[in-house]
């Protein structure tokens, strides 16, 4: 069913907060910090350059599935998520549209 979909909507979160929310083991949290993970979306963790630094083994939507979709909508807001948003968007699929708020947008534009 996923491979037949032509659109996806997903959120972008701050890496360590999302790892803690998922009750990930302490050794994984330490590894994410060591690899400087700043962003997370559907189980993929990214550094500031948008590089995948860790992936949770799971069933469901995969990053490579997005490449074949006509429309990807990424949703995240709040100035605290600006770094996470910017990191993910660096290598987001071409057809990705970001929905965010003024606080995040201002922080992203400041760099």
Secondary structure by P-SEA (a helix, b strand, c coil): ccccccccccccccaaaaaaaacccaaaaaaaaaaccccccccbbbccccccccccccccccccccccccbbbbbcccccaaaaaaaaaccccccbbbbbcaaaaaaaaac
